[in-house]
Amino acid sequence: MSSKRIILSENDIPAAWYNLLADLPQLPPPPLDPATNQPMDPAKLERVFARGLLQQEMSPERWIAIPEEIRKIYAIWRPTPLVRASGLEQALGTPARIYFKDESHSPPGSHKANTSVAQVYYNKLEGIQRLTTETGAGQWGAALSFACKMFDLKCKIFMVKVSYHQKPYRRMMMHIWGGDVTASPSIETQCGRAILEKDPDCPGSLGIAISEAVEAAVTQEGVRYTLGSVLNHVLLHQTVIGLEAEKQMLLAEDYPDVVLGCVGGGSNFAGLAFPFLRHKITGRDIRFVACEPHSCPTMSRGQYRYDYGDTSKLTPLMKMYTLGHSFMPPGIHAGGLRYHGMAPMVSLAKELGLIEAAAFHQVECFEAAQLFAATEGIIPAPESAHAIRGAIVEALRCKDTGQEKCILFNLSGHGLCDMNSYERFFSGHLEDYAYPQENIETALAELPVLP
Ligand SMILES: Cc1ncc(COP(=O)(O)O)c(C=O)c1O
């Protein structure tokens, strides 16, 4: 009998992160200074991010050693299991072999801790005492609070208002680990006050929360900003997922034909996909599918353009797939997938034809989540349910064609704090929603015209 769970030992926690920049056929266009539209002077960003993280952001090195202090904290939950989804395969009646990498094992319950621990570590090395950030569904805020507690730093979290009210338990997790949480938009920052003046009932968005968190960092001494996705260094830290999965597939004597992950800003998808993508670049035949919501279809219907990372245009301009920085997503239940942009490295991989994008409606994702819980036992985060739906579509295609493909997806987190979303699903209150084309066009018309 083949193993259900493929488990590695603590010694197998990767000793280095993998940097796809070293292997991409071309480099991503540089970030631009929003004041001049010229390439950003890295020294200017030192007021926002720790220097160690900025070095990783631009590093051409293929492998970047993981400090022992970080590996020690990783050992609380890593290596994570690779699981053969035999129950799901049976229920679908597919000849495909389905595996998932289970990132729900971290203390805060998602992959986000892989980078929060690293980001807090490098900030601590530079004597920073307090960090700010934004959070959507609360997974990143919980992960940063956990990491700050491990290294004894303080953190301030701006949580998108709609999620602040929908996800009280994640907010409580942040409190338990000492995080200070505020609903965004808030009256604590200039940009929050300006937005509330125009729209007192604004439900918030990741773009607005980023603006508040950046402002709160750059206006105070000894404070730096951290981001839970999108940037190169965040994607780098997440590659522990794919590097472990590579070893585990070897133990299973198997190899993926298709690799899938859900995408908000792109970090968990990249974490699983990038270590395998380096083999595609050297000729191996693997497909990569980034799964996103129809209500926030950044890669399926956005454009590859220079855009700001936030609503108030405080961040550098990045070349990426975007729906426009003024995009106001509907209050869908996968809060972590409501971001207007996409990681520049994931965007470039799509532009180069190395990866594909697929969009799904929220009801079909919750149906997939219910089937997954019934067959594999784990209740997934609504975000991760998009990857499950994507994997099911691939497995059903195999059923039609008779192909015995190997499918690997990332289970980015558990959904134990997402019960009100599940309740709305079961009570029939979840609606499918496709973002209107005219809204996308209006938002894109506001972008600066750059190469
Ligand atoms: C469980 C989970 N999965 C996925 C995401 C999407 O983020 P990313 O695309 O950076 O992995 C989030 C974001 O909050 C999340 O909480």
The ligand as an SDF file (V2000), in Angstrom:
LIG
                    3D

 16 16  0  0  0  0  0  0  0  0999 V2000
   -5.1650   30.6360    3.7680 C   0  0  0  0  0  0  0  0  0  0  0  0
   -4.7280   31.6210    2.7310 C   0  0  0  0  0  0  0  0  0  0  0  0
   -4.4300   31.1640    1.5100 N   0  0  0  0  0  0  0  0  0  0  0  0
   -4.0560   32.0170    0.5370 C   0  0  0  0  0  0  0  0  0  0  0  0
   -3.9760   33.3730    0.7460 C   0  0  0  0  0  0  0  0  0  0  0  0
   -3.5980   34.2580   -0.3980 C   0  0  0  0  0  0  0  0  0  0  0  0
   -2.3610   34.8420   -0.2850 O   0  0  0  0  0  0  0  0  0  0  0  0
   -1.1360   34.4320   -1.2180 P   0  0  0  0  0  0  0  0  0  0  0  0
   -1.6210   34.4650   -2.6340 O   0  0  0  0  0  0  0  0  0  0  0  0
   -0.0980   35.4460   -0.9360 O   0  0  0  0  0  0  0  0  0  0  0  0
   -0.7200   33.0780   -0.7940 O   0  0  0  0  0  0  0  0  0  0  0  0
   -4.2580   33.8990    2.0100 C   0  0  0  0  0  0  0  0  0  0  0  0
   -4.1400   35.3470    2.2670 C   0  0  0  0  0  0  0  0  0  0  0  0
   -4.4800   35.8670    3.2870 O   0  0  0  0  0  0  0  0  0  0  0  0
   -4.6430   32.9920    3.0250 C   0  0  0  0  0  0  0  0  0  0  0  0
   -4.9450   33.4310    4.2370 O   0  0  0  0  0  0  0  0  0  0  0  0
  1  2  1  0
  2  3  1  0
  2 15  2  0
  3  4  2  0
  4  5  1  0
  5  6  1  0
  5 12  2  0
  6  7  1  0
  7  8  1  0
  8  9  2  0
  8 10  1  0
  8 11  1  0
 12 13  1  0
 12 15  1  0
 13 14  2  0
 15 16  1  0
M  END
$$$$
